[in-house]
Amino acid sequence: MTNVEDIELNNYAKSHALTFLHNVEITERYRKQLFQWVGTYLDEGTLENIIAYKMSADWDHPFESIRSEAEKDLELTTLYASKGEQYDIDLMVFEGNLMILFNELLSQTKEHLEKKVVAH
């Protein structure tokens, strides 16, 4: 059974990020990359699929691996940002918040997957 708090976190994380991206003035290339990052790493279904793949392929430490990939992918998004955007403190804080939301969602997804395994 999915906890109401878990659903609220899933909805909040993704909707918060998307709302910010729709309202912030940034270049379209950078916005597109951030939308892709959010769609991959702040979507519980996508995150579960990535983790399931890594677990089925016998990856060592699948959760640490996905965390590392998320960090690297977010760093790579800055390549699409203009110089001004790269040094914008609000955008730096936003990216930091994305990682916090991701880490919370990853932890929640890990617990959710562990409950599924125990239930079967």
C-alpha positions as CSV (number, residue, x, y, z in Angstrom):
1,M,0.0,0.0,0.0
2,T,1.3,3.4,-0.9
3,N,1.4,5.9,1.9
4,V,-0.4,9.3,1.3
5,E,2.8,11.1,2.3
6,D,4.7,9.1,-0.4
7,I,2.2,10.2,-3.0
8,E,2.5,13.8,-1.8
9,L,6.3,13.7,-2.1
10,N,6.1,12.2,-5.6
11,N,3.7,14.8,-6.8
12,Y,5.4,17.7,-5.0
13,A,8.9,16.9,-6.2
14,K,8.0,16.7,-9.9
15,S,5.4,19.5,-9.9
16,H,7.6,21.9,-7.9
17,A,10.4,21.4,-10.4
18,L,8.1,21.7,-13.4
19,T,6.4,24.8,-12.1
20,F,9.8,26.5,-11.5
21,L,11.0,25.5,-15.0
22,H,7.9,26.9,-16.6
23,N,8.3,30.2,-14.8
24,V,12.0,30.9,-14.7
25,E,13.7,32.9,-17.5
26,I,16.4,30.6,-18.9
27,T,17.6,29.6,-22.3
28,E,15.5,27.0,-24.1
29,R,18.4,24.6,-24.4
30,Y,19.0,24.6,-20.7
31,R,15.3,24.4,-19.9
32,K,14.9,21.4,-22.2
33,Q,17.8,19.6,-20.5
34,L,16.4,20.3,-17.0
35,F,13.0,19.0,-18.2
36,Q,14.6,15.8,-19.3
37,W,16.4,15.4,-16.0
38,V,13.2,16.0,-14.0
39,G,11.3,13.5,-16.2
40,T,14.0,10.9,-15.6
41,Y,15.0,11.4,-12.0
42,L,11.9,12.9,-10.3
43,D,9.4,10.4,-11.8
44,E,8.9,7.4,-9.5
45,G,7.9,5.1,-12.4
46,T,10.9,5.9,-14.4
47,L,13.1,5.6,-11.4
48,E,11.7,2.2,-10.5
49,N,12.3,1.0,-14.0
50,I,16.0,2.1,-13.9
51,I,16.5,0.5,-10.6
52,A,14.8,-2.7,-11.6
53,Y,17.0,-2.9,-14.7
54,K,20.2,-2.3,-12.6
55,M,19.1,-4.9,-10.1
56,S,18.2,-7.5,-12.9
57,A,21.6,-6.9,-14.5
58,D,23.3,-7.6,-11.2
59,W,24.9,-4.1,-10.9
60,D,26.9,-3.7,-7.8
61,H,25.2,-1.0,-5.6
62,P,22.3,-0.1,-8.0
63,F,21.1,2.7,-5.7
64,E,24.5,4.4,-5.4
65,S,24.9,4.0,-9.1
66,I,21.7,5.8,-9.9
67,R,22.5,8.5,-7.4
68,S,25.9,9.0,-9.1
69,E,24.3,9.1,-12.6
70,A,21.7,11.7,-11.4
71,E,24.4,13.9,-10.0
72,K,26.5,13.6,-13.2
73,D,23.5,14.2,-15.5
74,L,22.6,17.3,-13.5
75,E,26.1,18.6,-13.8
76,L,26.0,18.0,-17.5
77,T,22.9,20.1,-17.9
78,T,25.0,23.2,-17.0
79,L,26.8,22.7,-20.3
80,Y,23.6,23.9,-21.9
81,A,23.3,27.0,-19.7
82,S,24.6,30.4,-20.6
83,K,27.5,31.9,-18.6
84,G,25.1,34.0,-16.7
85,E,22.9,31.1,-15.9
86,Q,25.9,29.0,-14.7
87,Y,26.6,31.6,-12.1
88,D,23.0,32.5,-11.1
89,I,22.6,31.8,-7.4
90,D,18.9,31.0,-7.8
91,L,19.6,28.4,-10.4
92,M,22.3,26.9,-8.2
93,V,19.9,26.6,-5.3
94,F,17.3,25.1,-7.6
95,E,19.7,22.5,-8.8
96,G,20.7,21.7,-5.2
97,N,17.0,21.4,-4.4
98,L,16.6,19.0,-7.3
99,M,19.2,16.7,-5.8
100,I,17.6,16.9,-2.4
101,L,14.2,16.0,-3.9
102,F,15.8,13.2,-5.9
103,N,17.5,11.7,-2.9
104,E,14.3,11.7,-0.9
105,L,12.4,10.1,-3.9
106,L,15.2,7.5,-4.3
107,S,15.1,6.6,-0.6
108,Q,11.3,6.3,-0.8
109,T,11.4,4.3,-4.0
110,K,14.0,1.9,-2.5
111,E,11.7,1.3,0.5
112,H,8.7,0.8,-1.9
113,L,10.6,-1.7,-3.9
114,E,11.8,-3.6,-0.8
115,K,8.2,-3.8,0.4
116,K,7.2,-5.2,-3.1
117,V,9.9,-7.9,-2.8
118,V,8.8,-8.9,0.7
119,A,5.2,-9.1,-0.4
120,H,6.0,-11.5,-3.2
